[in-house]
Amino acid sequence: MKLPIRTSIALNEETLRILEKLKEPNVSQSDLIRRALKFYYTFRGFGEGELERLKIHAEMLTGGEHVIVDLDHLVTMLRIIESTPQKDKFWEEHRRIARSHAEQFRYLDLERILKRLEACNFFRLVKMEDEYILIFGNEEIKKFISVFLQEVFDILTLNAQMKEELTKIRIAVIK
């Protein structure tokens, strides 16, 4: 076995604090730094926004309450639902589920809620000064999210106003 190459590093107060928090019993500092370098190497191409999205995905999926569904499958299901006599029952259940999510969202601000939903690929989120624009790929998902957000907004009494357009939903922050 080849001997490891020695190097030294200088830590500032912040990185020293991080190193201290990461220490584990029976793990040397060298091993910890080697693992951190491998992790960084794997994810070095990710920007801050992408890492945040990855964290959201991991949180949602590891909790077992969410699944990954191909958008074509989702759109197909929503189209079929619209053609059934029980579509009103579906939308009422969807509203009930949205109200339940609103309870879970009560500690999140509007932007965090929207970023969480954007991470599910329902829409692309654009943030303007006092407005969020949700851009959709199709009408079915826009309706699905519109109904969802209306319930969430009603429960959380967010200072925001929704306006639907052809392919977008604009959410103005009311100050």
C-alpha positions, -999 to 999 in steps of 0.1 A, spaced: 0 0 0 13 34 -10 18 59 18 -5 89 17 9 122 6 11 148 34 -1 183 31 -11 210 55 -40 234 53 -48 267 71 -83 271 85 -100 303 94 -124 305 123 -154 294 103 -138 264 87 -123 253 120 -158 255 136 -171 234 107 -143 208 111 -150 206 149 -187 200 142 -179 173 117 -156 153 139 -167 118 146 -153 92 170 -127 69 155 -124 91 123 -92 110 118 -91 146 106 -73 134 75 -100 109 67 -127 135 73 -109 159 49 -104 132 23 -142 124 24 -150 161 22 -128 164 -9 -144 134 -26 -179 148 -18 -169 182 -32 -154 166 -63 -186 148 -70 -208 179 -66 -185 207 -76 -205 214 -108 -236 222 -87 -245 258 -80 -260 270 -48 -296 268 -62 -290 233 -75 -277 221 -42 -307 236 -25 -330 218 -49 -311 186 -44 -316 190 -6 -353 195 -12 -355 163 -33 -336 143 -8 -358 155 21 -390 148 2 -380 114 -12 -364 100 20 -395 108 40 -414 83 19 -443 107 13 -434 117 -22 -426 98 -55 -411 107 -88 -437 106 -115 -430 113 -152 -448 145 -162 -465 128 -192 -480 103 -167 -492 131 -145 -507 151 -174 -524 119 -187 -539 112 -153 -552 148 -149 -567 146 -184 -585 114 -176 -598 127 -143 -613 157 -161 -633 134 -183 -648 113 -155 -681 119 -137 -661 119 -104 -638 148 -113 -655 170 -86 -646 144 -60 -610 144 -71 -607 182 -69 -623 182 -34 -597 156 -23 -570 177 -39 -582 207 -19 -582 187 13 -546 175 6 -536 211 -1 -550 223 32 -530 195 49 -499 207 31 -507 243 42 -504 231 78 -470 217 70 -460 249 53 -470 272 82 -433 278 91 -422 286 56 -424 319 38 -439 323 3 -406 319 -15 -397 287 3 -431 272 -5 -428 281 -42 -392 268 -44 -404 235 -28 -431 232 -54 -407 242 -82 -384 214 -71 -412 190 -80 -410 203 -116 -446 215 -117 -434 249 -130 -404 271 -135 -402 299 -110 -390 334 -119 -386 360 -91 -391 396 -99 -389 425 -74 -423 420 -56 -436 392 -78 -432 356 -85 -440 342 -119 -448 305 -122 -444 293 -158 -462 261 -168 -457 236 -196 -494 228 -199 -529 238 -187 -536 207 -166 -506 212 -143 -514 249 -141 -549 241 -129 -536 215 -105 -512 240 -89 -536 269 -90 -562 250 -70 -535 238 -46 -521 273 -41 -555 289 -36 -561 265 -7 -527 271 8 -531 309 5 -565 307 22 -552 287 51 -519 306 56 -533 341 49 -502 350 30 -499 386 19 -500 377 -18 -524 378 -47 -526 353 -75 -534 362 -111 -537 335 -137 -526 341 -173 -526 317 -203 -493 299 -194 -484 315 -161 -495 323 -126 -483 356 -113 -481 360 -75 -478 396 -63 -465 402 -28 -487 427 -10 -467 450 13 
